Amino acid sequence: MAQFINKREDVVTEAIDGVLALSGGALTRLDGYPHIRVVLRSDWDKSRVAIVSGGGSGHEPAHVGFVGKGMLTAAVCGDVFASPSVDAVLAGILAVTGPAGCLLIVKNYTGDRLNFGLAAERARAFGLNVSMVIVGDDIALPELPQARGVAGTLFVHKIAGALAERGADLEAVTTAARHVIAGTRSIGMSLDTCRVPGSPKEDRIPEGKAELGLGIHGEAGVEQIDFAGAKASVATMVERLAAVMGEGQHVALINNLGGTSVLEMSVLAHDLLGSSVGARISHTVGPAPLMTSLDMQGFSISVFAANAAELALLKTPVPIAAWPGVSEVRPIVVAALPDGLTPIMPMPSNHAATRAFLINCCNVLIAAEQDLNALDAKSGDGDTGSTLAGAARALINAIDRLPLSDHTQLLRAIGLELSQTMGGSSGVLLAIFFAAAGDGASSGLPIREALRAGLARMQEIGGAHVGDRTMVDALAPALEALGKGMADAAQAARQGADFTATLTRAKAGRAAYINARQLEGHVDPGAEAVARLFEHLAA
């Protein structure tokens, strides 16, 4: 798969210069491209302890994204997933270190330890006061002699940076950093590996599996497990975190490894706070991309038992866009619906045949979910099946409170239920359809004519007609033929649905925004749902 890069060898330098150009002058880089890539604060005057970190690129916004007042003084960048050279690290140290000294924050990887360590020795030979701490917060592989350094490193950056900004000396900053390291634990999980620029992607994780504890460079984790959704994934990670968490309240850093959507990250945050350790999490950082692994579709959780002073340092505001700040976990506040929106439900009643009929129809839509999603992916956003199946499940759950013995009220009740539980334009249109059909039935129309009245109202408001490539193409002929029997209605619905595959231009619905060539040969998913429903009823 293509990537938005130019030349592999230029990707890091071009990315750094892109950040610098948009920093508003807050960031500067040293000369020395391409071998020395050091970004530092433009306002730095060497009057306080310098905080220097870095490592391989590909973890953006770490590390350049955290250079600024109150966090890093300088970041030293290597190639993608490769440690920077000794000379690059030394250049960074020399550029920012004054009489107050410098703290190097290094993730626990051999290349980083060696290059930063040797650079520190050479800097000391210049007479500079340099200390170094090693972050090893990953708990995924307990048999490793030295744990890897991952996203928990951000706790160290923030607390050490805040202390240094306040004027603390090197010994105090180093001691605080070591305390944070000792109290931080992290673990990650991913559904896929990452794509290193210019290299073929490794397809190590099979479909339906998730890898627990993989590293931020795509290294293999502790095991591959069956993927059973967000909640189960968080529970698996929390089980391991709980075994090594200390007592008391913790701050959780919820890190997007690069390719997980914002929507998914919010779900994962919800599941973490609802997990077995949720009551022990008082504050969070994120969810946000903080220390990524290029485009890896995964996330990590880091926990730190911060004391009051450390929490205050974490909360200290910084003018750094990549740092999301610290959020206090509070109970969800739910406000009452405005007057007029609380539904007035009819008296429930039972009718065995109607109950069975409704559940049968709902099960048809549930069974068709994946097929309809696949069709909708050709002409929309791939969710028609899920939308209809979700509404069907909600209707089944509501079956006991529906007026099943009064078909007039039942049609209205279905419309009301769909207006509350079914999203998108389909939900609105079907709610209108059933509500208008209920009105028609209450005025004395037989069911077929009442349904046709519902269709007319839906078309009037929605604007769709036969030939516009919507569910109307199947529903209108089916209701027209229903007077001859269910078999004729099913045949008419199928003919109408298949007809949509010949239409290369949609005039209504989301497909109206799609290039005609993408639609050709594909049945409209709404029309297909109507056809399947009538075919099942006629069988």
MARMIKOL-384782 format. One record per residue (C-alpha): residue number from 1; residue in three letters; chain; x, y, z. Coordinates in steps of 0.5 Angstrom, whole numbers, plus 2048, in hexadecimal, padded with zeros to 3 digits. Layout:
 num residu chaine  xx  yy  zz
 NUM    ALA      A   X   Y   Z
...
***
This chain:
 num residu chaine  xx  yy  zz
   1    MET      A 800 800 800
   2    ALA      A 803 807 7FE
   3    GLN      A 805 80C 803
   4    PHE      A 805 814 803
   5    ILE      A 80C 814 803
   6    ASN      A 811 816 7FE
   7    LYS      A 818 813 7FF
   8    ARG      A 819 80E 805
   9    GLU      A 820 811 806
  10    ASP      A 81D 818 807
  11    VAL      A 816 816 80B
  12    VAL      A 819 818 812
  13    THR      A 81C 81F 810
  14    GLU      A 816 821 80C
  15    ALA      A 812 81F 812
  16    ILE      A 816 823 817
  17    ASP      A 816 829 812
  18    GLY      A 80F 829 811
  19    VAL      A 80E 829 819
  20    LEU      A 813 82F 819
  21    ALA      A 810 833 814
  22    LEU      A 809 833 818
  23    SER      A 80C 834 81F
  24    GLY      A 80B 83B 81F
  25    GLY      A 812 83C 820
  26    ALA      A 812 838 826
  27    LEU      A 817 833 824
  28    THR      A 81E 833 821
  29    ARG      A 822 82D 81E
  30    LEU      A 82A 82D 81E
  31    ASP      A 82D 82D 817
  32    GLY      A 830 826 815
  33    TYR      A 82B 822 811
  34    PRO      A 82A 81D 80F
  35    HIS      A 82F 81A 814
  36    ILE      A 82D 81E 81A
  37    ARG      A 826 820 81B
  38    VAL      A 825 823 822
  39    VAL      A 81F 828 823
  40    LEU      A 81F 82D 829
  41    ARG      A 81B 832 82D
  42    SER      A 81C 839 829
  43    ASP      A 81C 83D 830
  44    TRP      A 821 838 834
  45    ASP      A 826 83C 838
  46    LYS      A 82A 837 83B
  47    SER      A 828 83A 842
  48    ARG      A 824 833 844
  49    VAL      A 825 82C 844
  50    ALA      A 824 829 83D
  51    ILE      A 820 823 83B
  52    VAL      A 822 81F 835
  53    SER      A 81F 819 832
  54    GLY      A 81E 816 82C
  55    GLY      A 81F 810 828
  56    GLY      A 81D 80D 821
  57    SER      A 817 811 81D
  58    GLY      A 811 80E 81C
  59    HIS      A 80E 80F 823
  60    GLU      A 80B 816 821
  61    PRO      A 809 81A 825
  62    ALA      A 80F 817 829
  63    HIS      A 814 81A 829
  64    VAL      A 814 821 826
  65    GLY      A 80D 822 827
  66    PHE      A 80E 823 82F
  67    VAL      A 814 828 82E
  68    GLY      A 812 82E 831
  69    LYS      A 811 832 838
  70    GLY      A 810 82D 83E
  71    MET      A 812 827 83A
  72    LEU      A 818 825 836
  73    THR      A 81D 82A 834
  74    ALA      A 820 826 82E
  75    ALA      A 81E 820 82A
  76    VAL      A 823 81C 827
  77    CYS      A 820 818 821
  78    GLY      A 823 812 81D
  79    ASP      A 820 80E 817
  80    VAL      A 81A 80B 817
  81    PHE      A 81A 806 81D
  82    ALA      A 822 807 81E
  83    SER      A 826 80A 823
  84    PRO      A 829 811 822
  85    SER      A 831 811 821
  86    VAL      A 835 812 827
  87    ASP      A 837 819 823
  88    ALA      A 830 81B 823
  89    VAL      A 82E 81A 82A
  90    LEU      A 835 81D 82C
  91    ALA      A 833 823 827
  92    GLY      A 82C 824 82B
  93    ILE      A 82F 824 832
  94    LEU      A 835 829 830
  95    ALA      A 82F 82D 82D
  96    VAL      A 82B 82E 833
  97    THR      A 82F 82C 839
  98    GLY      A 831 832 83E
  99    PRO      A 834 832 845
 100    ALA      A 82E 82F 848
 101    GLY      A 82F 829 844
 102    CYS      A 82B 824 840
 103    LEU      A 826 81E 841
 104    LEU      A 826 819 83B
 105    ILE      A 820 815 83B
 106    VAL      A 821 80E 837
 107    LYS      A 81C 809 835
 108    ASN      A 81F 802 837
 109    TYR      A 821 7FF 830
 110    THR      A 829 7FD 82F
 111    GLY      A 82A 802 82A
 112    ASP      A 827 808 82E
 113    ARG      A 82B 806 834
 114    LEU      A 832 805 830
 115    ASN      A 831 80C 82C
 116    PHE      A 82E 810 832
 117    GLY      A 833 80D 837
 118    LEU      A 839 80E 833
 119    ALA      A 837 815 831
 120    ALA      A 836 817 838
 121    GLU      A 83D 814 83A
 122    ARG      A 840 819 834
 123    ALA      A 83C 81F 837
 124    ARG      A 83F 81D 83E
 125    ALA      A 846 81E 83B
 126    PHE      A 844 825 839
 127    GLY      A 842 826 840
 128    LEU      A 83B 826 840
 129    ASN      A 836 823 845
 130    VAL      A 832 81E 842
 131    SER      A 82E 819 845
 132    MET      A 82A 813 841
 133    VAL      A 824 80F 843
 134    ILE      A 821 809 840
 135    VAL      A 81A 808 83F
 136    GLY      A 817 801 83F
 137    ASP      A 810 801 840
 138    ASP      A 80E 7FB 83B
 139    ILE      A 80B 7F5 83F
 140    ALA      A 809 7F1 839
 141    LEU      A 80F 7EC 839
 142    PRO      A 811 7EB 841
 143    GLU      A 816 7E6 83F
 144    LEU      A 81B 7EC 83B
 145    PRO      A 821 7EE 840
 146    GLN      A 81F 7F5 83E
 147    ALA      A 818 7F7 83D
 148    ARG      A 817 7FC 836
 149    GLY      A 816 803 837
 150    VAL      A 80F 805 834
 151    ALA      A 809 80A 835
 152    GLY      A 80A 80B 83C
 153    THR      A 811 80F 83B
 154    LEU      A 80C 815 83A
 155    PHE      A 80B 815 841
 156    VAL      A 812 816 842
 157    HIS      A 812 81B 83D
 158    LYS      A 80D 81F 840
 159    ILE      A 80F 81F 847
 160    ALA      A 816 820 846
 161    GLY      A 815 826 841
 162    ALA      A 810 829 846
 163    LEU      A 815 829 84C
 164    ALA      A 81B 82B 848
 165    GLU      A 816 831 845
 166    ARG      A 815 833 84D
 167    GLY      A 81D 833 84E
 168    ALA      A 81E 82D 851
 169    ASP      A 825 82A 851
 170    LEU      A 828 824 84D
 171    GLU      A 828 820 853
 172    ALA      A 821 821 855
 173    VAL      A 81E 821 84E
 174    THR      A 822 81A 84D
 175    THR      A 81F 817 853
 176    ALA      A 818 819 851
 177    ALA      A 819 816 84B
 178    ARG      A 81C 80F 84E
 179    HIS      A 816 80F 852
 180    VAL      A 811 810 84D
 181    ILE      A 814 80A 849
 182    ALA      A 814 806 84F
 183    GLY      A 80C 807 84F
 184    THR      A 80A 807 848
 185    ARG      A 808 800 844
 186    SER      A 805 800 83D
 187    ILE      A 803 7FA 839
 188    GLY      A 800 7FB 831
 189    MET      A 7FC 7F7 82C
 190    SER      A 7FB 7F7 825
 191    LEU      A 7F7 7F4 81F
 192    ASP      A 7FC 7F5 81A
 193    THR      A 803 7F7 819
 194    CYS      A 806 7FE 817
 195    ARG      A 809 800 810
 196    VAL      A 810 802 810
 197    PRO      A 811 807 80A
 198    GLY      A 813 804 804
 199    SER      A 813 7FD 807
 200    PRO      A 80E 7F8 806
 201    LYS      A 809 7F7 80B
 202    GLU      A 80A 7F1 810
 203    ASP      A 803 7ED 810
 204    ARG      A 804 7E9 817
 205    ILE      A 7FE 7EA 81A
 206    PRO      A 7F8 7E6 817
 207    GLU      A 7F1 7E8 816
 208    GLY      A 7ED 7E7 81C
 209    LYS      A 7F3 7E8 821
 210    ALA      A 7F6 7ED 825
 211    GLU      A 7FE 7ED 827
 212    LEU      A 7FF 7EF 82F
 213    GLY      A 805 7F2 831
 214    LEU      A 808 7F4 82A
 215    GLY      A 80E 7F9 82A
 216    ILE      A 80D 800 827
 217    HIS      A 812 7FE 822
 218    GLY      A 80D 7F9 820
 219    GLU      A 811 7F3 824
 220    ALA      A 80D 7ED 825
 221    GLY      A 809 7ED 82C
 222    VAL      A 808 7E8 831
 223    GLU      A 802 7E4 82D
 224    GLN      A 7FD 7E5 828
 225    ILE      A 7F6 7E4 82B
 226    ASP      A 7EF 7E3 828
 227    PHE      A 7EC 7EA 827
 228    ALA      A 7E6 7EB 82A
 229    GLY      A 7E4 7F2 82A
 230    ALA      A 7E7 7F8 82E
 231    LYS      A 7E4 7F7 835
 232    ALA      A 7E7 7F0 835
 233    SER      A 7EE 7F3 832
 234    VAL      A 7EE 7F8 838
 235    ALA      A 7ED 7F2 83D
 236    THR      A 7F2 7EE 83B
 237    MET      A 7F7 7F4 83B
 238    VAL      A 7F4 7F6 842
 239    GLU      A 7F5 7EF 845
 240    ARG      A 7FD 7F0 844
 241    LEU      A 7FD 7F7 846
 242    ALA      A 7F9 7F6 84C
 243    ALA      A 7FE 7F1 84F
 244    VAL      A 804 7F6 84F
 245    MET      A 800 7FC 850
 246    GLY      A 801 7FF 857
 247    GLU      A 7FC 801 85C
 248    GLY      A 7F8 808 85C
 249    GLN      A 7F6 80C 856
 250    HIS      A 7FA 80C 84F
 251    VAL      A 7FA 810 849
 252    ALA      A 7F9 80C 843
 253    LEU      A 7FC 80F 83C
 254    ILE      A 7F8 80C 836
 255    ASN      A 7FC 80C 830
 256    ASN      A 7FA 80B 829
 257    LEU      A 800 807 825
 258    GLY      A 7FE 80B 81F
 259    GLY      A 7F9 807 81B
 260    THR      A 7F3 807 820
 261    SER      A 7ED 80C 81F
 262    VAL      A 7EB 811 824
 263    LEU      A 7E4 80D 824
 264    GLU      A 7E8 807 826
 265    MET      A 7EC 80A 82B
 266    SER      A 7E6 80D 82F
 267    VAL      A 7E3 806 82F
 268    LEU      A 7EA 804 832
 269    ALA      A 7EA 809 837
 270    HIS      A 7E3 808 839
 271    ASP      A 7E4 800 83A
 272    LEU      A 7EB 802 83E
 273    LEU      A 7E7 806 843
 274    GLY      A 7E2 801 843
 275    SER      A 7E7 7FB 845
 276    SER      A 7E9 7F8 84B
 277    VAL      A 7EE 7FD 84C
 278    GLY      A 7EA 803 84A
 279    ALA      A 7E8 805 851
 280    ARG      A 7F0 806 852
 281    ILE      A 7F0 80B 84C
 282    SER      A 7EF 812 84F
 283    HIS      A 7F2 816 849
 284    THR      A 7F4 814 841
 285    VAL      A 7F9 817 83C
 286    GLY      A 7F5 816 835
 287    PRO      A 7F3 812 832
 288    ALA      A 7F7 815 82D
 289    PRO      A 7FD 813 828
 290    LEU      A 803 814 82D
 291    MET      A 808 80F 82B
 292    THR      A 806 80C 825
 293    SER      A 809 806 820
 294    LEU      A 808 809 81A
 295    ASP      A 801 807 817
 296    MET      A 800 801 81C
 297    GLN      A 7F9 7FF 81E
 298    GLY      A 7F9 7FF 825
 299    PHE      A 7FA 802 82C
 300    SER      A 7FD 802 832
 301    ILE      A 7FC 803 839
 302    SER      A 801 806 83E
 303    VAL      A 7FF 807 846
 304    PHE      A 803 80B 84B
 305    ALA      A 802 80C 852
 306    ALA      A 803 813 853
 307    ASN      A 803 817 85A
 308    ALA      A 800 81E 85B
 309    ALA      A 807 821 859
 310    GLU      A 807 81D 852
 311    LEU      A 800 81E 850
 312    ALA      A 801 825 851
 313    LEU      A 807 825 84C
 314    LEU      A 803 821 847
 315    LYS      A 7FE 826 847
 316    THR      A 802 82C 846
 317    PRO      A 800 82F 840
 318    VAL      A 805 82F 83A
 319    PRO      A 805 833 833
 320    ILE      A 806 82C 82F
 321    ALA      A 800 82A 82B
 322    ALA      A 802 823 82B
 323    TRP      A 801 822 833
 324    PRO      A 7F9 821 834
 325    GLY      A 7FA 823 83B
 326    VAL      A 7F7 81F 841
 327    SER      A 7F0 81E 842
 328    GLU      A 7EC 81C 849
 329    VAL      A 7E8 816 848
 330    ARG      A 7E1 818 84B
 331    PRO      A 7DA 815 84B
 332    ILE      A 7D6 816 844
 333    VAL      A 7D1 81B 845
 334    VAL      A 7CA 819 841
 335    ALA      A 7C5 81F 840
 336    ALA      A 7BE 81E 83F
 337    LEU      A 7BB 81E 838
 338    PRO      A 7B7 825 837
 339    ASP      A 7B0 825 837
 340    GLY      A 7AC 822 831
 341    LEU      A 7B2 81D 830
 342    THR      A 7B0 818 835
 343    PRO      A 7AC 813 831
 344    ILE      A 7A5 811 833
 345    MET      A 7A4 809 832
 346    PRO      A 79E 806 830
 347    MET      A 79B 800 835
 348    PRO      A 79F 7FA 833
 349    SER      A 79B 7F4 831
 350    ASN      A 79C 7ED 82F
 351    HIS      A 79B 7EA 828
 352    ALA      A 79E 7E3 827
 353    ALA      A 79E 7E3 81F
 354    THR      A 7A0 7EB 81F
 355    ARG      A 7A6 7EA 824
 356    ALA      A 7A8 7E4 820
 357    PHE      A 7A8 7E8 819
 358    LEU      A 7AB 7EE 81C
 359    ILE      A 7B1 7EA 81F
 360    ASN      A 7B2 7E6 818
 361    CYS      A 7B2 7EC 814
 362    CYS      A 7B8 7EF 819
 363    ASN      A 7BC 7E8 819
 364    VAL      A 7BC 7E9 811
 365    LEU      A 7BF 7F0 812
 366    ILE      A 7C4 7ED 817
 367    ALA      A 7C6 7E7 813
 368    ALA      A 7C7 7EC 80D
 369    GLU      A 7CC 7F1 811
 370    GLN      A 7D2 7EF 80E
 371    ASP      A 7D0 7EE 806
 372    LEU      A 7CC 7F5 807
 373    ASN      A 7D2 7F8 80A
 374    ALA      A 7D7 7F6 804
 375    LEU      A 7D2 7F8 7FF
 376    ASP      A 7D2 7FF 802
 377    ALA      A 7D9 7FF 802
 378    LYS      A 7D8 800 7FB
 379    SER      A 7D4 806 7FB
 380    GLY      A 7D4 809 802
 381    ASP      A 7D8 808 808
 382    GLY      A 7D7 801 809
 383    ASP      A 7D2 801 80F
 384    THR      A 7CB 800 80C
 385    GLY      A 7CB 7F9 80F
 386    SER      A 7CD 7FB 816
 387    THR      A 7C8 800 816
 388    LEU      A 7C2 7FC 814
 389    ALA      A 7C5 7F6 818
 390    GLY      A 7C5 7FB 81E
 391    ALA      A 7BE 7FD 81E
 392    ALA      A 7BC 7F6 81D
 393    ARG      A 7BF 7F4 823
 394    ALA      A 7BC 7FA 827
 395    LEU      A 7B5 7F8 824
 396    ILE      A 7B6 7F1 827
 397    ASN      A 7B8 7F4 82E
 398    ALA      A 7B2 7F9 82E
 399    ILE      A 7AD 7F3 82C
 400    ASP      A 7AA 7F2 833
 401    ARG      A 7A8 7FA 833
 402    LEU      A 7A5 7FA 82C
 403    PRO      A 79D 7FA 82B
 404    LEU      A 79E 7F4 827
 405    SER      A 796 7F3 827
 406    ASP      A 795 7FA 824
 407    HIS      A 798 7FA 81D
 408    THR      A 796 801 81C
 409    GLN      A 79A 803 823
 410    LEU      A 79F 7FE 821
 411    LEU      A 7A1 802 81B
 412    ARG      A 7A2 808 81F
 413    ALA      A 7A6 805 824
 414    ILE      A 7AB 802 81F
 415    GLY      A 7AC 809 81C
 416    LEU      A 7AD 80C 823
 417    GLU      A 7B2 806 825
 418    LEU      A 7B6 807 81E
 419    SER      A 7B6 80F 81F
 420    GLN      A 7BA 80D 826
 421    THR      A 7BE 807 824
 422    MET      A 7C0 808 81D
 423    GLY      A 7C5 80D 81A
 424    GLY      A 7C6 810 814
 425    SER      A 7C1 812 80E
 426    SER      A 7BE 80B 80E
 427    GLY      A 7BC 80B 815
 428    VAL      A 7B8 812 814
 429    LEU      A 7B5 810 80E
 430    LEU      A 7B3 809 810
 431    ALA      A 7B0 80D 817
 432    ILE      A 7AC 811 812
 433    PHE      A 7AA 80B 80E
 434    PHE      A 7A7 807 814
 435    ALA      A 7A4 80D 817
 436    ALA      A 7A0 80F 811
 437    ALA      A 79E 808 810
 438    GLY      A 79B 808 817
 439    ASP      A 797 80F 816
 440    GLY      A 795 80B 80F
 441    ALA      A 792 805 813
 442    SER      A 78F 80A 818
 443    SER      A 78B 80D 813
 444    GLY      A 788 806 811
 445    LEU      A 78D 804 80B
 446    PRO      A 78E 7FD 80A
 447    ILE      A 796 7FB 80C
 448    ARG      A 798 7FB 805
 449    GLU      A 795 802 803
 450    ALA      A 798 804 80A
 451    LEU      A 79F 802 808
 452    ARG      A 79E 805 802
 453    ALA      A 79C 80C 805
 454    GLY      A 7A2 80B 809
 455    LEU      A 7A7 80A 803
 456    ALA      A 7A4 810 800
 457    ARG      A 7A5 815 806
 458    MET      A 7AC 812 806
 459    GLN      A 7AD 814 7FF
 460    GLU      A 7AA 81B 800
 461    ILE      A 7AF 81C 806
 462    GLY      A 7B5 818 803
 463    GLY      A 7B4 81A 7FC
 464    ALA      A 7B6 813 7F9
 465    HIS      A 7B2 810 7F3
 466    VAL      A 7B3 80A 7F0
 467    GLY      A 7B9 80A 7EB
 468    ASP      A 7BD 80E 7F0
 469    ARG      A 7C1 808 7F3
 470    THR      A 7BE 807 7FA
 471    MET      A 7BA 803 7FE
 472    VAL      A 7B4 806 7FB
 473    ASP      A 7B6 802 7F4
 474    ALA      A 7B4 7FB 7F8
 475    LEU      A 7AF 7FE 7FD
 476    ALA      A 7AA 801 7F8
 477    PRO      A 7A9 7FC 7F3
 478    ALA      A 7A8 7F7 7F9
 479    LEU      A 7A3 7FA 7FC
 480    GLU      A 79F 7FB 7F5
 481    ALA      A 79F 7F4 7F4
 482    LEU      A 79E 7F2 7FB
 483    GLY      A 796 7F2 7F9
 484    LYS      A 798 7EC 7F5
 485    GLY      A 79B 7E8 7FB
 486    MET      A 7A2 7E8 7FE
 487    ALA      A 7A5 7E4 7F9
 488    ASP      A 7A4 7E9 7F4
 489    ALA      A 7A6 7EE 7F8
 490    ALA      A 7AD 7EB 7FA
 491    GLN      A 7AE 7EA 7F2
 492    ALA      A 7AC 7F1 7F1
 493    ALA      A 7B1 7F3 7F7
 494    ARG      A 7B7 7EF 7F4
 495    GLN      A 7B6 7F2 7ED
 496    GLY      A 7B6 7F9 7F0
 497    ALA      A 7BC 7F7 7F4
 498    ASP      A 7C0 7F4 7EE
 499    PHE      A 7BE 7FA 7E9
 500    THR      A 7C2 7FF 7EE
 501    ALA      A 7C8 7FB 7EC
 502    THR      A 7C7 7FE 7E5
 503    LEU      A 7C7 805 7E7
 504    THR      A 7CD 808 7E7
 505    ARG      A 7CB 80F 7EA
 506    ALA      A 7C7 80F 7F1
 507    LYS      A 7C3 815 7F2
 508    ALA      A 7C2 815 7F9
 509    GLY      A 7C5 812 7FF
 510    ARG      A 7CD 811 801
 511    ALA      A 7CE 80E 7FA
 512    ALA      A 7CC 814 7F7
 513    TYR      A 7D3 817 7F9
 514    ILE      A 7D7 811 7F6
 515    ASN      A 7DA 811 7EF
 516    ALA      A 7D5 80D 7EA
 517    ARG      A 7DB 808 7E8
 518    GLN      A 7DB 805 7EF
 519    LEU      A 7D3 804 7EF
 520    GLU      A 7D3 800 7E9
 521    GLY      A 7D1 7F9 7EA
 522    HIS      A 7D0 7FA 7F1
 523    VAL      A 7C9 7F9 7F4
 524    ASP      A 7C7 7FF 7F9
 525    PRO      A 7C7 7FC 800
 526    GLY      A 7C0 7FF 802
 527    ALA      A 7BD 7FC 7FC
 528    GLU      A 7C0 7F5 7FE
 529    ALA      A 7BE 7F5 805
 530    VAL      A 7B7 7F6 803
 531    ALA      A 7B7 7F1 7FD
 532    ARG      A 7BA 7EC 802
 533    LEU      A 7B5 7ED 807
 534    PHE      A 7AF 7EC 802
 535    GLU      A 7B2 7E6 800
 536    HIS      A 7B3 7E3 807
 537    LEU      A 7AC 7E5 808
 538    ALA      A 7A9 7E1 802
 539    ALA      A 7AE 7DB 803
***
